């Protein structure tokens, strides 16, 4: 749920540096978010101080600081989820309720007449006592390990001025729109509880410049950033990147060792043959890929300019047991409001789809997309995603107002014509990138077709097989 959460490699760098601050007793974490830094350095024996402005962070922070805040459900939340109140007495109970409500928040205001959402509500109601008891156990166990000397629900821009001289400071502030994303993502959760947020400023470049200046004017500090800061080059102490072509995190500090962490992609060869320049057969099937197999095939066939994501399920499309292409789904939470365009809910996101590049067919990519919405593909999403997905959505970047790959198979849901490279999520992409520098960002989607794969192949051959590549 947290944008810009600190990856484990950076956590190791943070711990190493803070462990060398032998003359520092108190460490302050500016913009603590999910308390990843605090959990990382908790065993070093420092007095930990944290600040943030979100209700989520404040509820956790005050509990860990021994000053739990009352978490009172709003009238609307109590009306929609009355069974939540049955386990909501002690501070640990209330914090566990709030943590679990991060799952309930998306259901706020959903019509109970919708079969899917009604079923989800009933499932949570039935499982709530068990879920709540397990979460209370985790909350109390965490409090035994991590204790805060203080927590402040205050704007980082004012709190940083109150940090005493001699203290150490760590911060990974929200960069390039992440602050606004935090507020947006947690808005539904905050509607469920009686909460008055402290006054704060969503940080843009001027505020970030001020914050960085106030952090780096002391004896012991460490700062994580999403972009290289040339003027801070003498203080560069590390760079981490968790995935190939992913956004690196730069670590700056006024002392300590230098560290470089680069991803090592584990790959595994696909054991069968790939379609070459022969005619396509008649027997089509799907095969679930391992993470290593998907990574290897993506590196071999997918557009090299596309940022790789973390797939939840990679699937190979086979014809006569020869690999003809790959598609992959993700059921990680997204900001896409797919329900506004696709009444068939829930929606799974198609992370990638690509054919092998060795075939004679010019429109083989359409077969991969058609296979991705087939009856067999839908059953795979149910089995592996543990939800009865009814529709699929994906994104394309193109110089044309339509995507020829998806046209006729998926429905155009939304067309944006803008400079994609100026978007917050695109920071770090090479401005010369030929894929993301295109004019249109298109959202496509469709309900699963319900067609068996055998019918899909027959339909594709009838409509598209005659189109061959020019030699």
TAHUCOR-V575386 format. One record per residue. N is the residue number from 1. SS is DSSP state (helix for helix, strand for strand, loop for the rest). PHI is phi in radians with two decimals (none if undefined). OMEGA is omega in radians with two decimals (* if undefined). Layout:
BEGIN
n->N ss->SS phi->PHI omega->OMEGA
n->N ss->SS phi->PHI omega->OMEGA
END
This chain:
BEGIN
n->1 ss->loop phi->none omega->-3.08
n->2 ss->loop phi->-1.61 omega->3.00
n->3 ss->loop phi->-1.27 omega->3.07
n->4 ss->loop phi->1.28 omega->3.08
n->5 ss->loop phi->-1.02 omega->-3.03
n->6 ss->loop phi->-1.36 omega->3.13
n->7 ss->loop phi->-1.25 omega->-3.04
n->8 ss->helix phi->-1.08 omega->-3.13
n->9 ss->helix phi->-1.14 omega->3.09
n->10 ss->helix phi->-1.20 omega->3.10
n->11 ss->helix phi->-1.02 omega->3.13
n->12 ss->helix phi->-1.12 omega->3.10
n->13 ss->helix phi->-1.17 omega->3.11
n->14 ss->helix phi->-1.03 omega->-3.11
n->15 ss->helix phi->-1.09 omega->-3.14
n->16 ss->helix phi->-1.07 omega->-3.11
n->17 ss->helix phi->-1.18 omega->-3.10
n->18 ss->helix phi->-1.13 omega->3.13
n->19 ss->helix phi->-1.14 omega->3.13
n->20 ss->loop phi->-1.53 omega->3.11
n->21 ss->loop phi->-1.46 omega->-3.01
n->22 ss->loop phi->-1.19 omega->-3.14
n->23 ss->loop phi->-1.69 omega->-3.13
n->24 ss->loop phi->-1.88 omega->3.10
n->25 ss->loop phi->-1.72 omega->-3.05
n->26 ss->strand phi->-1.96 omega->3.10
n->27 ss->strand phi->-2.13 omega->-3.11
n->28 ss->strand phi->-1.92 omega->3.10
n->29 ss->strand phi->-1.90 omega->-3.12
n->30 ss->strand phi->-1.52 omega->-3.07
n->31 ss->loop phi->1.15 omega->-2.96
n->32 ss->loop phi->-1.34 omega->3.08
n->33 ss->loop phi->1.03 omega->-3.06
n->34 ss->loop phi->-1.76 omega->3.07
n->35 ss->loop phi->1.10 omega->3.11
n->36 ss->helix phi->-1.15 omega->3.12
n->37 ss->helix phi->-1.10 omega->-3.11
n->38 ss->helix phi->-1.07 omega->3.12
n->39 ss->helix phi->-1.13 omega->-3.10
n->40 ss->helix phi->-1.21 omega->-3.03
n->41 ss->helix phi->-1.91 omega->-3.05
n->42 ss->helix phi->-1.02 omega->-3.05
n->43 ss->helix phi->-1.47 omega->-3.11
n->44 ss->helix phi->-1.46 omega->3.08
n->45 ss->loop phi->1.44 omega->3.12
n->46 ss->loop phi->-1.53 omega->2.97
n->47 ss->strand phi->-1.45 omega->-3.01
n->48 ss->strand phi->-1.82 omega->-3.14
n->49 ss->strand phi->-2.26 omega->-3.04
n->50 ss->strand phi->-2.37 omega->3.04
n->51 ss->strand phi->-2.54 omega->3.00
n->52 ss->loop phi->-2.97 omega->-3.08
n->53 ss->loop phi->-2.07 omega->3.14
n->54 ss->loop phi->-1.40 omega->3.06
n->55 ss->helix phi->-1.09 omega->3.13
n->56 ss->helix phi->-0.95 omega->-3.12
n->57 ss->helix phi->-1.15 omega->-3.10
n->58 ss->helix phi->-1.15 omega->3.13
n->59 ss->helix phi->-1.10 omega->3.12
n->60 ss->helix phi->-1.19 omega->-3.08
n->61 ss->helix phi->-1.07 omega->-3.13
n->62 ss->helix phi->-1.18 omega->3.08
n->63 ss->helix phi->-1.13 omega->-3.13
n->64 ss->helix phi->-1.21 omega->3.11
n->65 ss->loop phi->-1.59 omega->3.12
n->66 ss->loop phi->1.37 omega->-3.14
n->67 ss->loop phi->-2.30 omega->-3.03
n->68 ss->loop phi->-1.08 omega->3.12
n->69 ss->loop phi->-1.60 omega->3.06
n->70 ss->loop phi->-1.14 omega->3.12
n->71 ss->loop phi->-2.01 omega->-3.05
n->72 ss->loop phi->-1.83 omega->3.12
n->73 ss->strand phi->-1.22 omega->3.07
n->74 ss->loop phi->-1.21 omega->-3.14
n->75 ss->helix phi->-1.05 omega->3.13
n->76 ss->helix phi->-1.12 omega->-3.12
n->77 ss->helix phi->-1.12 omega->3.12
n->78 ss->helix phi->-1.13 omega->3.11
n->79 ss->helix phi->-1.22 omega->-3.12
n->80 ss->helix phi->-1.40 omega->-3.09
n->81 ss->loop phi->-2.27 omega->-3.05
n->82 ss->helix phi->-1.09 omega->-3.12
n->83 ss->helix phi->-1.20 omega->3.08
n->84 ss->helix phi->-1.12 omega->-3.06
n->85 ss->helix phi->-1.21 omega->-3.13
n->86 ss->helix phi->-1.24 omega->-3.13
n->87 ss->helix phi->-2.33 omega->-2.97
n->88 ss->loop phi->-2.57 omega->-3.05
n->89 ss->loop phi->-1.79 omega->-3.04
n->90 ss->loop phi->-1.38 omega->3.07
n->91 ss->helix phi->-0.97 omega->3.12
n->92 ss->helix phi->-1.16 omega->3.08
n->93 ss->helix phi->-1.03 omega->-3.06
n->94 ss->helix phi->-1.16 omega->3.12
n->95 ss->helix phi->-1.16 omega->3.09
n->96 ss->helix phi->-1.06 omega->3.10
n->97 ss->helix phi->-1.05 omega->-3.13
n->98 ss->helix phi->-1.08 omega->-3.14
n->99 ss->helix phi->-1.09 omega->3.12
n->100 ss->helix phi->-1.23 omega->3.13
n->101 ss->helix phi->-1.22 omega->3.00
n->102 ss->helix phi->-1.09 omega->3.07
n->103 ss->helix phi->-1.50 omega->-3.12
n->104 ss->helix phi->-1.39 omega->-3.05
n->105 ss->helix phi->-0.92 omega->3.13
n->106 ss->helix phi->-1.10 omega->-3.13
n->107 ss->helix phi->-1.52 omega->-3.11
n->108 ss->loop phi->-1.02 omega->3.09
n->109 ss->loop phi->1.42 omega->3.11
n->110 ss->loop phi->-1.22 omega->-3.10
n->111 ss->loop phi->-1.20 omega->3.12
n->112 ss->loop phi->-1.22 omega->3.10
n->113 ss->loop phi->-1.27 omega->3.09
n->114 ss->loop phi->-1.30 omega->-3.01
n->115 ss->helix phi->-1.00 omega->-3.08
n->116 ss->helix phi->-1.16 omega->-3.08
n->117 ss->helix phi->-1.17 omega->3.09
n->118 ss->helix phi->-1.11 omega->3.12
n->119 ss->helix phi->-1.17 omega->3.11
n->120 ss->helix phi->-1.10 omega->3.12
n->121 ss->helix phi->-1.04 omega->-3.13
n->122 ss->helix phi->-1.09 omega->3.14
n->123 ss->helix phi->-1.12 omega->3.12
n->124 ss->helix phi->-1.13 omega->3.13
n->125 ss->helix phi->-1.07 omega->-3.13
n->126 ss->helix phi->-1.18 omega->-3.05
n->127 ss->helix phi->-1.66 omega->-3.02
n->128 ss->helix phi->-1.00 omega->-3.13
n->129 ss->helix phi->-0.98 omega->-3.13
n->130 ss->helix phi->-1.23 omega->3.11
n->131 ss->helix phi->-1.05 omega->-3.09
n->132 ss->helix phi->-1.17 omega->-3.14
n->133 ss->helix phi->-1.08 omega->3.13
n->134 ss->helix phi->-1.16 omega->-3.14
n->135 ss->helix phi->-1.23 omega->3.06
n->136 ss->helix phi->-1.03 omega->3.12
n->137 ss->helix phi->-1.08 omega->3.11
n->138 ss->helix phi->-1.17 omega->-3.14
n->139 ss->helix phi->-1.09 omega->-3.11
n->140 ss->helix phi->-1.19 omega->3.10
n->141 ss->helix phi->-1.15 omega->3.13
n->142 ss->helix phi->-1.12 omega->-3.13
n->143 ss->helix phi->-1.17 omega->3.09
n->144 ss->helix phi->-1.27 omega->-3.08
n->145 ss->helix phi->-1.66 omega->-3.06
n->146 ss->loop phi->-2.01 omega->3.08
n->147 ss->loop phi->-2.20 omega->3.11
n->148 ss->loop phi->-1.77 omega->3.03
n->149 ss->loop phi->-1.27 omega->3.09
n->150 ss->strand phi->-2.82 omega->3.01
n->151 ss->strand phi->-2.40 omega->3.13
n->152 ss->strand phi->-2.23 omega->3.01
n->153 ss->loop phi->-1.51 omega->-3.00
n->154 ss->loop phi->-2.58 omega->3.06
n->155 ss->loop phi->-1.02 omega->-3.14
n->156 ss->helix phi->-1.02 omega->-3.08
n->157 ss->helix phi->-1.21 omega->3.06
n->158 ss->helix phi->-1.70 omega->-3.11
n->159 ss->helix phi->-1.13 omega->-3.10
n->160 ss->helix phi->-1.09 omega->3.13
n->161 ss->helix phi->-1.27 omega->-3.10
n->162 ss->helix phi->-1.68 omega->-3.14
n->163 ss->loop phi->-1.20 omega->-3.06
n->164 ss->loop phi->-1.22 omega->3.05
n->165 ss->loop phi->-1.05 omega->3.12
n->166 ss->loop phi->1.60 omega->3.11
n->167 ss->loop phi->-1.44 omega->3.03
n->168 ss->strand phi->-1.58 omega->-3.10
n->169 ss->strand phi->-2.26 omega->3.06
n->170 ss->strand phi->-2.18 omega->3.10
n->171 ss->strand phi->-2.73 omega->2.93
n->172 ss->loop phi->-2.22 omega->-3.01
n->173 ss->loop phi->-1.24 omega->3.12
n->174 ss->loop phi->-1.26 omega->-3.09
n->175 ss->loop phi->-1.86 omega->2.92
n->176 ss->loop phi->0.86 omega->3.03
n->177 ss->loop phi->1.54 omega->-3.13
n->178 ss->helix phi->-1.13 omega->3.12
n->179 ss->helix phi->-1.07 omega->3.09
n->180 ss->helix phi->-1.12 omega->3.12
n->181 ss->helix phi->-1.15 omega->3.08
n->182 ss->helix phi->-1.00 omega->-3.09
n->183 ss->helix phi->-1.05 omega->-3.13
n->184 ss->helix phi->-1.14 omega->-3.07
n->185 ss->helix phi->-1.15 omega->-3.07
n->186 ss->helix phi->-1.67 omega->-3.09
n->187 ss->helix phi->-1.07 omega->-3.13
n->188 ss->helix phi->-1.11 omega->3.12
n->189 ss->helix phi->-1.09 omega->-3.10
n->190 ss->helix phi->-1.23 omega->3.04
n->191 ss->helix phi->-1.27 omega->-3.10
n->192 ss->loop phi->-1.50 omega->-3.08
n->193 ss->strand phi->-2.27 omega->3.07
n->194 ss->loop phi->-1.30 omega->-2.97
n->195 ss->loop phi->-2.58 omega->3.06
n->196 ss->loop phi->-1.98 omega->-3.08
n->197 ss->loop phi->-1.16 omega->3.07
n->198 ss->loop phi->-1.20 omega->3.06
n->199 ss->loop phi->-1.13 omega->-3.14
n->200 ss->loop phi->-2.71 omega->3.13
n->201 ss->loop phi->-1.94 omega->3.02
n->202 ss->loop phi->-1.25 omega->-2.96
n->203 ss->loop phi->-1.32 omega->2.94
n->204 ss->loop phi->-1.93 omega->-3.03
n->205 ss->helix phi->-0.99 omega->-3.14
n->206 ss->helix phi->-1.08 omega->3.14
n->207 ss->helix phi->-1.19 omega->3.10
n->208 ss->helix phi->-1.12 omega->3.11
n->209 ss->helix phi->-1.08 omega->3.11
n->210 ss->helix phi->-1.12 omega->-3.11
n->211 ss->helix phi->-1.07 omega->-3.14
n->212 ss->helix phi->-1.10 omega->3.11
n->213 ss->helix phi->-1.09 omega->-3.13
n->214 ss->helix phi->-1.30 omega->3.11
n->215 ss->helix phi->-1.35 omega->-3.02
n->216 ss->loop phi->-1.51 omega->3.13
n->217 ss->loop phi->-1.67 omega->-3.12
n->218 ss->loop phi->-2.18 omega->-2.99
n->219 ss->loop phi->-1.36 omega->-3.09
n->220 ss->loop phi->-2.29 omega->3.14
n->221 ss->strand phi->-2.67 omega->3.06
n->222 ss->strand phi->-2.54 omega->-3.03
n->223 ss->strand phi->-2.33 omega->3.03
n->224 ss->strand phi->-1.83 omega->-3.14
n->225 ss->strand phi->-2.35 omega->3.11
n->226 ss->loop phi->-1.54 omega->3.14
n->227 ss->loop phi->-2.39 omega->3.07
n->228 ss->loop phi->-1.21 omega->3.14
n->229 ss->loop phi->-1.92 omega->-3.02
n->230 ss->helix phi->-0.98 omega->-3.11
n->231 ss->helix phi->-1.22 omega->3.10
n->232 ss->helix phi->-1.81 omega->-3.08
n->233 ss->helix phi->-0.91 omega->3.14
n->234 ss->helix phi->-1.11 omega->-3.09
n->235 ss->helix phi->-1.82 omega->-3.13
n->236 ss->strand phi->-1.16 omega->-3.10
n->237 ss->strand phi->-2.10 omega->3.14
n->238 ss->strand phi->-3.07 omega->2.99
n->239 ss->strand phi->-2.53 omega->3.12
n->240 ss->strand phi->-2.19 omega->3.05
n->241 ss->loop phi->-2.54 omega->-2.97
n->242 ss->loop phi->-1.50 omega->-3.14
n->243 ss->loop phi->-2.36 omega->3.06
n->244 ss->loop phi->-1.04 omega->-3.14
n->245 ss->loop phi->1.14 omega->3.08
n->246 ss->loop phi->-1.37 omega->-3.14
n->247 ss->loop phi->-1.31 omega->3.09
n->248 ss->loop phi->-1.37 omega->3.01
n->249 ss->strand phi->-1.94 omega->3.14
n->250 ss->strand phi->-1.75 omega->-3.11
n->251 ss->strand phi->-1.98 omega->3.12
n->252 ss->strand phi->-2.01 omega->3.09
n->253 ss->strand phi->-2.73 omega->-3.10
n->254 ss->loop phi->-1.57 omega->3.07
n->255 ss->loop phi->-2.87 omega->3.05
n->256 ss->loop phi->1.81 omega->-3.08
n->257 ss->loop phi->-1.29 omega->3.08
n->258 ss->loop phi->-1.78 omega->-3.10
n->259 ss->strand phi->-2.37 omega->3.06
n->260 ss->strand phi->-2.22 omega->3.14
n->261 ss->strand phi->-2.11 omega->3.13
n->262 ss->loop phi->-2.05 omega->-3.12
n->263 ss->loop phi->-1.27 omega->3.00
n->264 ss->loop phi->-2.11 omega->-3.06
n->265 ss->loop phi->-1.42 omega->3.09
n->266 ss->loop phi->-1.47 omega->-3.13
n->267 ss->loop phi->-2.11 omega->3.14
n->268 ss->loop phi->-2.51 omega->-3.08
n->269 ss->loop phi->-1.19 omega->3.02
n->270 ss->loop phi->-1.24 omega->-2.97
n->271 ss->loop phi->-1.32 omega->-3.07
n->272 ss->loop phi->-1.80 omega->3.14
n->273 ss->loop phi->-1.33 omega->3.05
n->274 ss->strand phi->-1.83 omega->3.09
n->275 ss->loop phi->-1.08 omega->3.10
n->276 ss->loop phi->-1.92 omega->-3.05
n->277 ss->loop phi->-1.60 omega->3.11
n->278 ss->loop phi->-1.98 omega->3.13
n->279 ss->loop phi->-1.26 omega->-3.12
n->280 ss->loop phi->-1.24 omega->-3.13
n->281 ss->loop phi->-1.37 omega->-3.00
n->282 ss->loop phi->-2.11 omega->-3.08
n->283 ss->loop phi->-1.91 omega->-3.06
n->284 ss->strand phi->-1.90 omega->3.14
n->285 ss->strand phi->-2.68 omega->3.09
n->286 ss->strand phi->-2.07 omega->3.08
n->287 ss->strand phi->-2.44 omega->3.11
n->288 ss->strand phi->-1.28 omega->-3.12
n->289 ss->strand phi->-1.66 omega->2.94
n->290 ss->loop phi->-1.30 omega->3.12
n->291 ss->helix phi->-1.03 omega->3.14
n->292 ss->helix phi->-1.19 omega->3.10
n->293 ss->helix phi->-1.15 omega->3.12
n->294 ss->helix phi->-1.09 omega->-3.14
n->295 ss->helix phi->-1.07 omega->-3.13
n->296 ss->helix phi->-1.17 omega->-3.13
n->297 ss->helix phi->-1.21 omega->3.08
n->298 ss->helix phi->-1.09 omega->3.12
n->299 ss->helix phi->-1.13 omega->-3.08
n->300 ss->helix phi->-1.38 omega->-2.92
n->301 ss->helix phi->-2.15 omega->-3.08
n->302 ss->loop phi->-1.42 omega->3.07
n->303 ss->loop phi->-0.86 omega->-3.05
n->304 ss->loop phi->-1.15 omega->-3.12
n->305 ss->loop phi->-1.47 omega->-3.12
n->306 ss->loop phi->-1.41 omega->3.09
n->307 ss->loop phi->-1.14 omega->3.11
n->308 ss->loop phi->-1.31 omega->3.04
n->309 ss->loop phi->-1.91 omega->3.12
n->310 ss->loop phi->-1.65 omega->-3.10
n->311 ss->loop phi->-1.34 omega->2.99
n->312 ss->loop phi->-1.55 omega->3.13
n->313 ss->strand phi->-2.68 omega->3.04
n->314 ss->strand phi->-1.78 omega->-3.05
n->315 ss->strand phi->-2.33 omega->3.07
n->316 ss->strand phi->-1.64 omega->3.04
n->317 ss->strand phi->-1.80 omega->-3.07
n->318 ss->strand phi->-2.10 omega->2.99
n->319 ss->strand phi->-2.21 omega->-3.01
n->320 ss->loop phi->0.90 omega->3.10
n->321 ss->loop phi->1.14 omega->3.05
n->322 ss->strand phi->-1.80 omega->-3.13
n->323 ss->strand phi->-1.18 omega->3.10
n->324 ss->strand phi->-2.01 omega->3.13
n->325 ss->strand phi->3.00 omega->-3.05
n->326 ss->strand phi->-2.49 omega->2.90
n->327 ss->strand phi->-2.34 omega->-3.10
n->328 ss->strand phi->-2.48 omega->3.10
n->329 ss->strand phi->-1.88 omega->2.97
n->330 ss->strand phi->-2.32 omega->3.02
n->331 ss->loop phi->-1.93 omega->2.99
n->332 ss->loop phi->-1.20 omega->3.13
n->333 ss->loop phi->-1.02 omega->3.08
n->334 ss->loop phi->-2.25 omega->3.11
n->335 ss->loop phi->-1.55 omega->-3.11
n->336 ss->loop phi->-1.21 omega->3.12
n->337 ss->loop phi->-1.58 omega->-3.02
n->338 ss->helix phi->-1.17 omega->-3.12
n->339 ss->helix phi->-1.08 omega->3.12
n->340 ss->helix phi->-1.24 omega->-3.09
n->341 ss->loop phi->-1.98 omega->-3.07
n->342 ss->loop phi->-2.15 omega->-3.13
n->343 ss->loop phi->-1.13 omega->3.11
n->344 ss->loop phi->-1.36 omega->-3.06
n->345 ss->loop phi->-2.11 omega->0.05
n->346 ss->loop phi->-1.43 omega->-3.10
n->347 ss->strand phi->-1.94 omega->3.02
n->348 ss->strand phi->-1.76 omega->-3.13
n->349 ss->strand phi->-1.66 omega->3.05
n->350 ss->strand phi->-1.53 omega->-3.02
n->351 ss->strand phi->-1.28 omega->-3.14
n->352 ss->strand phi->-2.78 omega->3.06
n->353 ss->strand phi->-2.73 omega->-3.11
n->354 ss->strand phi->-2.75 omega->3.06
n->355 ss->strand phi->-1.60 omega->2.96
n->356 ss->loop phi->-1.20 omega->-3.07
n->357 ss->loop phi->-1.67 omega->-3.01
n->358 ss->loop phi->-1.73 omega->-3.06
n->359 ss->loop phi->-1.53 omega->3.11
n->360 ss->loop phi->-1.52 omega->-2.95
n->361 ss->strand phi->-1.54 omega->-3.11
n->362 ss->loop phi->-1.32 omega->-3.06
n->363 ss->loop phi->-2.08 omega->3.09
n->364 ss->helix phi->-1.13 omega->-3.14
n->365 ss->helix phi->-1.05 omega->3.12
n->366 ss->helix phi->-1.16 omega->3.09
n->367 ss->helix phi->-1.12 omega->-3.14
n->368 ss->helix phi->-1.14 omega->3.13
n->369 ss->helix phi->-1.16 omega->3.13
n->370 ss->helix phi->-1.11 omega->3.10
n->371 ss->helix phi->-1.18 omega->-3.09
n->372 ss->helix phi->-1.22 omega->3.10
n->373 ss->loop phi->-1.95 omega->-3.13
n->374 ss->loop phi->-1.30 omega->3.11
n->375 ss->helix phi->-1.08 omega->-3.12
n->376 ss->helix phi->-1.13 omega->3.11
n->377 ss->helix phi->-1.15 omega->3.11
n->378 ss->helix phi->-1.06 omega->3.12
n->379 ss->helix phi->-1.10 omega->3.07
n->380 ss->helix phi->-1.11 omega->3.12
n->381 ss->helix phi->-1.14 omega->3.11
n->382 ss->helix phi->-1.13 omega->-3.05
n->383 ss->helix phi->-1.21 omega->-3.04
n->384 ss->helix phi->-1.61 omega->-3.13
n->385 ss->helix phi->-1.63 omega->3.09
n->386 ss->loop phi->1.01 omega->3.01
n->387 ss->loop phi->-2.50 omega->-3.12
n->388 ss->loop phi->-1.53 omega->-3.12
n->389 ss->loop phi->-1.10 omega->-3.10
n->390 ss->loop phi->-1.96 omega->-3.10
n->391 ss->strand phi->-2.61 omega->-3.07
n->392 ss->strand phi->-2.34 omega->3.07
n->393 ss->strand phi->-2.40 omega->3.12
n->394 ss->strand phi->-2.72 omega->-3.08
n->395 ss->strand phi->-2.25 omega->3.08
n->396 ss->strand phi->-2.33 omega->3.02
n->397 ss->strand phi->-1.98 omega->-3.03
n->398 ss->strand phi->-2.69 omega->3.09
n->399 ss->loop phi->-1.46 omega->3.13
n->400 ss->loop phi->-1.85 omega->-3.14
n->401 ss->loop phi->-1.29 omega->3.05
n->402 ss->loop phi->-2.38 omega->3.05
n->403 ss->loop phi->-1.74 omega->-3.10
n->404 ss->loop phi->-1.19 omega->3.12
n->405 ss->loop phi->-1.16 omega->-3.07
n->406 ss->loop phi->-1.60 omega->-3.09
n->407 ss->strand phi->-1.04 omega->3.14
n->408 ss->loop phi->1.53 omega->3.11
n->409 ss->loop phi->-1.99 omega->3.09
n->410 ss->strand phi->-1.94 omega->-3.14
n->411 ss->strand phi->-1.76 omega->3.07
n->412 ss->strand phi->-1.23 omega->-3.11
n->413 ss->strand phi->-1.62 omega->-3.06
n->414 ss->strand phi->-2.75 omega->3.10
n->415 ss->strand phi->-2.19 omega->3.06
n->416 ss->strand phi->-1.98 omega->3.10
n->417 ss->strand phi->-2.02 omega->-3.05
n->418 ss->loop phi->-2.77 omega->3.09
n->419 ss->loop phi->-1.46 omega->-3.05
n->420 ss->helix phi->-1.05 omega->-3.07
n->421 ss->helix phi->-1.19 omega->3.06
n->422 ss->helix phi->-1.60 omega->3.12
n->423 ss->loop phi->-1.25 omega->-3.10
n->424 ss->helix phi->-1.06 omega->-3.07
n->425 ss->helix phi->-1.24 omega->-3.05
n->426 ss->helix phi->-1.60 omega->3.13
n->427 ss->loop phi->-1.05 omega->-3.14
n->428 ss->loop phi->1.70 omega->3.09
n->429 ss->loop phi->-1.37 omega->3.10
n->430 ss->loop phi->-1.00 omega->-3.14
n->431 ss->loop phi->-1.09 omega->3.09
n->432 ss->loop phi->-1.59 omega->-3.11
n->433 ss->loop phi->-1.06 omega->-3.05
n->434 ss->loop phi->-1.31 omega->-3.13
n->435 ss->loop phi->-1.52 omega->-3.06
n->436 ss->loop phi->-1.37 omega->3.13
n->437 ss->loop phi->-1.40 omega->-3.12
n->438 ss->loop phi->-1.34 omega->-2.90
n->439 ss->loop phi->-1.28 omega->-2.97
n->440 ss->strand phi->-1.98 omega->2.94
n->441 ss->strand phi->-1.98 omega->-3.01
n->442 ss->strand phi->-2.03 omega->3.04
n->443 ss->strand phi->-1.86 omega->3.12
n->444 ss->strand phi->-2.06 omega->3.10
n->445 ss->strand phi->-2.96 omega->3.11
n->446 ss->strand phi->-3.02 omega->2.97
n->447 ss->strand phi->-1.19 omega->3.02
n->448 ss->loop phi->-1.03 omega->-2.97
n->449 ss->loop phi->-1.28 omega->-3.06
n->450 ss->loop phi->1.38 omega->-3.12
n->451 ss->loop phi->-1.39 omega->3.02
n->452 ss->loop phi->-1.15 omega->-3.12
n->453 ss->helix phi->-1.00 omega->-3.13
n->454 ss->helix phi->-1.04 omega->3.10
n->455 ss->helix phi->-1.20 omega->3.12
n->456 ss->helix phi->-1.04 omega->-3.12
n->457 ss->helix phi->-1.15 omega->3.12
n->458 ss->helix phi->-1.07 omega->3.14
n->459 ss->helix phi->-1.11 omega->-3.14
n->460 ss->helix phi->-1.09 omega->-3.13
n->461 ss->helix phi->-1.09 omega->-3.13
n->462 ss->helix phi->-1.17 omega->-3.02
n->463 ss->helix phi->-1.65 omega->-2.91
n->464 ss->helix phi->-2.24 omega->-2.99
n->465 ss->loop phi->-1.16 omega->-3.10
n->466 ss->loop phi->-1.27 omega->-3.13
n->467 ss->loop phi->-1.44 omega->-3.12
n->468 ss->strand phi->-2.03 omega->-3.10
n->469 ss->loop phi->-1.29 omega->3.07
n->470 ss->loop phi->-1.37 omega->-3.12
n->471 ss->loop phi->-1.70 omega->*
END
